[in-house]
Amino acid sequence: MRLALSLPTVHCQNCIVGVERILESHPGVKTARVNLTLKRVLVDADTGVMAHNLVPVLEAAGFEAHELDLSALDMTDTDPVSRDLLMRLAVAGFATMNVMLLSISIWSGAEAATRDLFHWISAAITMPAIAFSAQPFFKNAWGALRVRRLNMDVPIVLAILLALLSSLWETILSGPHAYFDAAIALTFFLLVGRYLDQRTRSAARSAAKELTALEVSWATRLDGGKETIVSLDKLRPGDRVSVKPGERIPVDGTIVDGQSEIDQSFLTGETLPAFADIGATVSAGEVNLTGPLTIRATAVGHDTSLHQMAELVAIAETGRKNYSSLADRAAKLYAPGVHVLSALSFAGWLAFTWDIRTSLNIAAAVLIITCPCALGLAVPAVTTAASGKLFRRGMLIKSATALERLAAVDTIVFDKTGTLTSGTPELINLNDHARCDQEIACALARASAHPLSKALVHAAQEAGVKPVALSSVSETPGWGIEGYWNGSRVQLGRAEWFGVKPFASTHCWLKIEEKDAGVFLFSDKPRIGSKDMITALQSAKKDVFLYSGDSPTTVQSLADQMGIKKWKAEALPEDKVNWVHELQQDGRRVLMVGDGLNDTAALAAADVSISPASALDAARVASDIVLLGSDLTSIPDALNVAQKSVRRIRENFQIATVYNIIAVPLAVAGLATPLIAALAMSASSVSVSLNALRLK
């Protein structure tokens, strides 16, 4: 059977090798293949192996892992549209080179039978090449005309067809001019723009689909005390479900037996697990960390909070897709204008000369010269250049219109945990404790998978602390770990376990027999460059907000440290979405930066969004831009590059306009020979591409 796991923290070849080696050494696993781009591993295993069995194996080796529902994902990694366009582009390019060689001979003075032969050979190359390569334009144009509207592909198709028909007519009549070279070159340049545009779009997948994939596809139902593994569609409200430590909770419900700590970070963004006892409510998608639980289901399937979040994201995604790019807006004006101009040229010459052949040739020349090669390249050429520049700075552009939307941003909203901070607790007062206490605490922490225990062990190992030998070590779910050292009872856990009043900062306590408990303090370390990044944004006159699911004290502390004056705490996913909408209703253009599942809906709702590569699949997919490294200082750079990109796009439109102002009168006057048409069209396309490269 095939299983899928999300691996949000893998980032290099060593990670790939490590994950694959660990999984393939696990009993029952046949093969494991990591996809670094999708941050996902596909596992072929025996039927007895479950995905949730592999999660703790990877986490014990330091790799964060989450179970994915394979049936909810489209696991194809290739982009068939890009591959198809590239194949057509190759055919058009090969044909263009050969036809241009023949045309150069004609332009150099070939006459009579030699010229006619070269025209026929050009026709034999061009017509089948266009019939194959130009299919995307023909299909799109026909789709628009069927519903009685125009798009950019309609004048393209008319230009190609008129060029071919008039050229074939001229060749049959032994005429001096034919536009085979212009027609195939036009197809080639337009396919270049279409391919670049598709490559940008192909990175985007549905975040709602990825979010749904995080649902567990099965559950352990209790039937009269007997455990039965069933699919989710067989569960009903009121059913009792058993959830073991390390498993993701499959339903919304209430705990009726057991106590544990629950990882609710996907819903609230809170870094630390929440203690859950009998009577506590839990949600689908949360992770049970320490103790076995029995849950009475209150909502299953499409009624769970996780599914509602997916629907919230889907609605937000739909709104963003309504954005109209600069190229789309230009096409609305350009396509009708080209048709009118070509029709007027045909009618004028026909009225003046009563020569259909001459009128048709001039109409074809007008369509070829005005055909939107430059417009077709204006946006994708700039987007490709800007994407390459930002990629070298550690940012991956996923959306075709992301740069245009990013350039208009005036407000930036940040999540806290995992975005402005590393998302993992860090022990800050190890040296305040005696060496013996450090060794005992390290020994106890090694027996727990709690995030604070992991942080304590890591700090102790960095300091060279060696754990003591303990006996009778056991963990009390939700409270802590205890054991015996030299006959004395030692404990590490929550303040309430020892009758100590907890305080605001993150902490745990060590108790040795009758000795007073000592406290270990933790902090969430800010990301590299976060303070400099906030300062740079504020210097650029951008409004900065901080929205977090953490407690007000924690959020305020980070906001003060970063110099952020506007912040909100204890935010649920729907709160973040509502706050983003409020900013947009005030006329602001919002950039959302977040990494968690609780940020996914807000990421999709914002005008443009960024997430770190360490984010879960759903958050990364909802984002327009992925931050590949850990340094946040590239975000102000991205805003700057986006603004320059939009300026370049507008300049490209101006270049295309100036080119048309010069070339169109020549075409209308009947002075545009095939050589002039081909050179003018090529010159405009090259000029646009060179202007785009100025970004580099």
N, C-alpha and C positions, 0 to 999 in steps of 0.2 A: 504494500500500500504506500501511497505517497502522502507526505506530510509537509507543512510549511510553517516556518518560524520567522518572525520579524526580528532583525538584529540592528537596532538603531545606533549602536556604538561602534560597529566595525568600520574601519577607515583605510586599511592598507592591506598589502599582500600577506604580511605576517598574520593579520587577523583572519584572512581567508584560510590560510594553511592551518592555523590553530583550531578554528571552528570545525573544519572538515576532519582533521585528525581526531579531535575529541569525539565527534559524533560517530565516526566510522569505527572507533574502538569500543563503542557502546554495544552491548549484546543486542542482537536483533536488527541492527542498522546495517544495510547493505552498502549504500552510497550516500554521500552528502555533497551538494554543490552550492557554493555561496555565490550570489549575485551582488556584487559590491554596489552597483548603481541603484538597485532596488533595496539594498540592505536587507536581504532576505536569503534564507537557505531552504533548498528543497531536499527532502530526505526520502529515500526509498528504504522501507523497513518491512519487517515481518508484521503480520496482522496483529500480533499481541502488543506491539509498541505503539504508544499514544504520544501525541505531541507534548502533552503536559508532563510526561515522564522525562522528556529531553530538556525542558526548561531549566530545572535545577542543576542538571549536568553541566550546561553551559555557564550558568550563573556561578557555579562553584569555581569555574576557571576564569571568572572575571568578565564574561560576556553577557550583557543584558539581553534577554530573549523574551519574546511574547508569542503565544500561539496564534496562528492565523487559520481561518477557515478557507481551505483550498478551493472549495466549490464557489465561494463568493468572489474569487479573484479571476481575472483574465491573465493567465500565467504566460502568455506569449510576450516575449521580450522584443521581438522585431517589429518594425513599422512597415507594413506592406505598402502603404501609400508612398512613402519616401523611396522605397526600393523600386516601385513601379515608375515613379517620376525620374529616378536616376537612370533607369534603363532607357526610357524614352529620350532623356537628355543626351545620353551617349549616342544613340542612333542619329538624333538631329545634329549633334556636333560633328560626327563623322561625315554625314551627308553635306553639311555646310562647307567643310574643308574641301571636299571634292568639287562641289558646284562652284565655289569661289575660284578654284584653279582654272576651271573652264571659262568662267566669266572674265578673268584677267586676260585670257587669250583673246576674247571677243573685244574687250575694252582696248586691247593693244592694237587692234586693227584687222582682225580676222573678218573676211567678207564672203558673201555668196554661199557656195556649197559648204565651205569650212565652218562658217558661222552657223548655218542651219544645222549641220551635224552636231556642233557643240550644244546648240539649243535643244535638240532632240535627246542628246545624252543627259543634259541637265534635267530635262523633263522626266526621263526614265529614272533618275536618281531621286529627284525632289518629290514627285507625286506619291510613290509608296512610302517614302520616309515621312512625309507630312501625314499621310493617312494613318500611320502608326503613332508618330510622336505627338501629333496635335489633338489626339483623342480627348484629353482632359478639357481642352478649351471647347471642343465641339459639344461634349456632353453638358458642360456648364451653360453654354450659350443656349442650347436647345431647352434645357430645364428652365431657363429664364423666359424664353420666348413662349413656351407652353402656357405660362401663367400671365402672359402679356406684360412683361416688364423687361427692363434693360439692365445689364451688368457689364463689367469691363470686358468679359469674354465675347460679347456680341460684336463690337467693332473689330476685335482680334480675328474672329472667324470670318467676318465679311472681308477684311483685308486679305486674309490668306486665300479665300476662295476667289475673290476678284483678281488677285495677283496670278493665281494659277490659271483661271479661265482666260484672262486677257493674254497671258504669256503663251498659252497653248494656241490661242487664236492667231497670235502674231507668228508663232513658229509654223503653223500650217500655211499661212499666207507669205512665208519667207520675209517677215518684217524684221527691221533692224534691232528692235528692242524687245527684251523679255525679262520678266521679274522673278524668275525661278530662284535666283540667288537671294533676292530680298525676302521672298516668302519663307525660304528655309532658315535664313539667318534670323528673321523675325521669330519663328517658332523656337529656335535655339535660345535666344536671349530671354524670351518669355518663360521658357522652361527653367532657365537658371533662377529667375526670380521666384517662380512657383516652388522649386525644390528648396531654396533657402527658407522660404516662408513655412513650408511643411515641416522642415527639420526643427524649426523653432516650436511649432505647435505640437509636435509628436511627443514632447516630454510631458505634456499635461495629461493626467488621468483624473478620474473622478474621486475626490476626497470622500464623498459620501459612500462610494463603493468600498474604498479602503477601510473606512470606519466600520462599516457593516461586517467586514471580514474579521474584525477583532472579536466578534461574538463567538462564543464557544458553540460548537455545533452539536454538542452532546451534553448529557447531564447524568448524574448518578441518583436515580429516584429510589426512595425508600418505600417499599411495599410490604407493610406488616413486619418491619424490621429487616427485611431482605433487600440487599442492594441490587439494583438493576440498571445497567447503562442503556439509556434510551436517547433518541434524537429529540431535539428541542420541540419539534412540531407535535410530539406526543405528550408534552407537559401541559398541565392545566393549572389555573390559580387554585391554591389550596394544597397542591402536591408538596410533599416534603422531599427536599434535595440535600444530599450529603456533599460537602465541599471539603476536601482534604487540604492541608497546608501546601502552598505553592500553586494551587489551582485557581483559575479565573472563575468568578461567580457567574453562572449561566442565566440567572433570573433576578428580577427585583423581588425582594421579600423581607421577611422578619426572622431574626435568629430565634429558634426555639430551644436550642441545646448547644452548649459549648461557649467558649470565649476565645478570642483571638485578636490579632491586630490586622487591620485591613489597609491595603494600599489604595487610597482614593485619589491618587494624584491626577489620574486622567479626568476626573470630574471636577475637583476643586483646585488642583495645582498645589495643594499642600505637600510639602516635601516629606514629612514624617508620617508613618502609619497612624491610623486612628484605632483606639481601643474599642472593641465591640463585644458586648455581652448579650445575654438573653434579653430579648425585647428590642434590640437595636435593629435599625433598617439598613439594608445593603442594596446595592444596585448592580445590574448586569455589567460585566466588564471589569469590576473591581477584583483585586487579587487578595486571596486569603493567605496570610503570611505564616502564622505560627501554630495555630491550634485547629483541630477538626471542628467543623460546624454543621449543624442541621438547620436548614432554612425552609420556612414555609413560603411558597411562592405567592406573591400578590400580583405580579405581572410577568407575562412570558411573551416571547416572540416579538411581534411588532409593537407591543404595548410597553416594552421596557424602556428605561431612560436612555440606554445606548442607542436604541432604534430611533427614539425621538430626537436625539442629538444628530443622528445621520440625516433625518428629514430636515432638521434645521439647517444643516450644512448644504443639503441639496437645494433648498430654497435660496440660500445665499449665493450659491454657485450660479444659479439661473439668472439672478440679478446681474452678476458681473459679466455674463456672456452677452448681455444686451449692449455692452460698450461698443461703440462704433469707432473704428480706427481712422486715422487720417487718410489712408489709402481708400477706405470704403467711402468716406465722405467726398473725396476727390472724384471717385468713379461715378457718383450720382450726377455730377455736373458734366463730367468729361464725355461719357458714353453718348448721351443725346447730342451734344455739341458736334462730335465727330461725324455722326450720321447725317446731321443737317448740313454740315459743311460739304461732305462728299456728295450728297444728293444735289445741293445747289450747284456744285461744280459740274456735275454731269448734265443737269438741266441747262445751265448757262452755255456750255460748249455745244450741246445739241442744238439749242436755239440759234447759236451763232454760226455753226458750220453745217448742221444737218448731217453730221458724220458720227454714226453710232460708235464706230471703232475708235475714233479719236476721243470721243466723250468718255467711253468706258475706260480707256487707258488712263486718262487724266483722273477719273474718279478713283481708279485703283491706286494711282500714285498718291493721291491725297490720303487715302485710307492707310497706305503703307507708312507714309511719312508721319502721319498723326497717330499711328498705332501706338498704344501706351507701353512701349518697351521701357522707356525711362521711368514712367510711372510704376510699371510693374516691378522695377528694380529699386525704386526710391526708398521704400520701407525695408524690404528684406536685406538689401545691401548694407544699410546702416545698422539694422538689428544684428546682422551677423558680425559686423566689425565690432560693435559695442559688446556683444555677448562674448567674443573672444577676449576683448580687453578686460572685462569684468571676471572672466574665468581665470585669467592669469592672476587676478587679485583675490581669488578665492570665492567667487560667486557664480552660481549657475542659473542662467535665465531660462525659465520654462515656458513662459507665455509669450505669444507673438505681440501682444499689445502692452506687455508689462512696462517697457521703457517709457512709452507714451504716458501711461498712467502714473508711473513713478515721478516723471518730470513735473507733474502738477501737484505733488504732495506738499502740504503745508503743516500737517499734524502727524506726529509719530506716536503710536501707542505700543508700549512694551509690556510683555509678560515678565514676571520676576524670575521664578525658579526655572533653571535650565536655559534661560535666555540672557538676562543680565547677570545671572549667577551660574555657577557650574552645575547646580542641581544636586550636588552630593555634599553631605555634612563633612566638616573638617574639624578635628580635635585641636583646640587652641590652648589648653592649659595642662598638657601632659607633665611638664616639668615642675608643676606646683605640687606634685604628689611624690611621696617617697618611692624609691626604686622597688621596694617590696610590694607596695600597693600597685605600682604599674604592672608588675609581673603577674599579680593575682588577677587584676582587671583584664589583662590580655588573655590569660588562660580562660576566664569565664566568657569573654567576648567571642573567642574562637568557636564556641559551641552554639552560636546563634547566627541567624541570617539577617537579623535586624540591621537596617542601614547605619544606626549609631554604633552597633557592635563592629561592623565592617570598618567604619572610620577609625574606631579605637584600635583595632588590630593593625590597620595600615600605619597609623601614627607610631604605634609601639615598634613595629618592624623597622620603620624608618629610623627610629632612635636606637635600634639595636637591643631592644628589650626582649628577653627570652621568657616565655610563659612558664609558670611553675606547674608541677604535676598536681592535678586535682582528682578527687574520687567522688563517685555518686553525683555526677553533674546532671542536672535536669532543668528544663525550661518550663516556667509557668506562663502559658499563653497570655499575652497582654500585660504581663507584670515584669518578668525578667528571668535571669538565670541564677541558679544557686548550685553550690557544691561544697566539698570539704577539703581543707588544706591543713595538714598537720593536726587533724582532729577538730579544727575550728570551722564553723559554718561561715561561708563567704557568699555574698549576694551582689548582683549587679542588675539594676533595673530602674523602674519609675520611682519618682519621689514619693508617691502615695503608698508604695509598698513598704516604705520605712517610716511612714507617718510624718514625712517632711512636706512642707508646703511648697508646691512648685512655683517657679518664677518664669518671667517672660522668655528669656533666652533658652535655646535648645540645650538640654542637659540630661545626664543620667547619673545615678549614685552608686557608690561602692560601699558595702557594709561588711565589716570583718568582725564576727562574733559580737562582743559587747562594745567594741570601739565605735566612736561616732562616725556616721557616714560621711564620705567625701564626695564632692561633686566633680564631674568631668563636663566641661563646657565645649559646645560645638558652634560653628558658624558655617554659613553657606558662602563660599569664596566667590567674589565677583569675577566675571569672565575677563579675560585679557582684553584690555583696551576699552572696557565699557565706560569708564569715567571720561576718558579722552573723547570717545564717540559722542557721549551726551553733550559735552562741552562744545564740540564741533557743530553739532546740530543746532544747539541754542545760539551759537555765533552766527549761523546761517539763517537766523530768524524763524526757526521751526519750533512749533509748540510740541512739548514732550509730555506724555502722560504715562503713568505706571498703573496697570490693572493687574491684580494678583488675587489668588485664592487663599493666600497665607493670612495670618493674623495681622491686625492693624499695627501692633508693636513692631513686628518683623518688617512689614512693608515700609513703615515710616522710617525705620532705621536705615534701610537701604536707600530710600528716597533722599534722606538727608545726606547720606554718604555720596550719592551721585549728583546732588544738586537739582533734583526733580521736585518741583513745588506742587504738581497736580498728581494725586495718586488716589486709588481706591483699593480697599482690601476685602477679603472674604467674598470674592466674586465667583459665582457659579457660571457655567458656560453661557446660559441665556442672559445673565447680567452683562457679560462682556459684549455680546452681540447687541443688546439694547443700548449700551453706552456708545458703541461704535456708530450705531444708527443715529443717536442723538447728535453726535459730532457732525455727521454727514448732513443732517437736517439743518444744522447751523451754517451750511455752505462750505464745510471743510473737506479737503481731500485727505483721506486717512491712509497712512501706512501702518499695518499691524505687524509686529514682530513677536512671534511666539513659537513654542516647541511642543506643547502638550496636547493631548486629546481634548482637554478642556478649552484649548485655544482654537480648535479646528473651525468651529462655526464662525468665530470672530475673524479668523484669517480669511475665510471665504467671503465674509460680508464686507470687509474693508475694500477700499478702492484698489489697493495693491498690498501684497503681503510677502514677508520673508520668514523663513524658518531655518534653524541650524540643521546641519546634516545629521546631528545626533538625535533629532526629533523622530517620533514614531511616524510610520508610513502615512497615516491619515493627515497629520499636520504638514508633512513635507509635500504631499500631493495637493493639499488645499492652497499651498503657497505658490506665488508666481516666481519667486527667487529662492534658491537654497544656498545658505552660507556654508561653504565647504570646510572652512577652518574654524578655529575657536576665537579668532581675533575679530572684534566687532567694528574696528576702525574702518573697515571697507564699506560700511553702510553709508557714511557721508560721501565717500567716493562714488558709490552707486548713484546717489541722487545727482551728483555733479555730472557724471557720464550720461545719465538719462536726459538731463536738460540739454547737454551738448548734442545728444542724439536727435532730439526733437528739432533742434535748430538745423542740423544736417538734413533731416527729412524735409523740412520746409525749404531749405536751399535746393534740394534735389527737385522738388516740385517747381521751384522758380527756374532752375536750369531747363527742365522739360518745357516750361511755358515759353522761355526765351527762344529755345530751339524751335518750337512750333511757330512762333511769331516770324522767325527768319525763314523757315523751310516751307511753311504752308503757302505763302504767296508764290513761291517758285513752282510748287505743285499745281496750284490753281491756274497759274499762267501757262502751264504746259511745258515748263522748262526742267522738270524733274525727270531726268533719264534714269534708267535702272541703276547706273553707277552712282548718281547723286542720291537717289533714294536709299541705296544700301549704305553708302558712306555716312549720310546724315543720320540714319537710324542707328548705325553702329557707334558713331561719334557721341550721340546723346547717351547711349547706354554706358559707354566707357567713361564718359564725364561723370555720370551719376555714381558709378562704382568708385572712381578715383576720389570723388568728394567724400564718399562714405569712409574710405580708408584714411582720411585725415584724422579720424577719431584715434587711430593707433599712434 
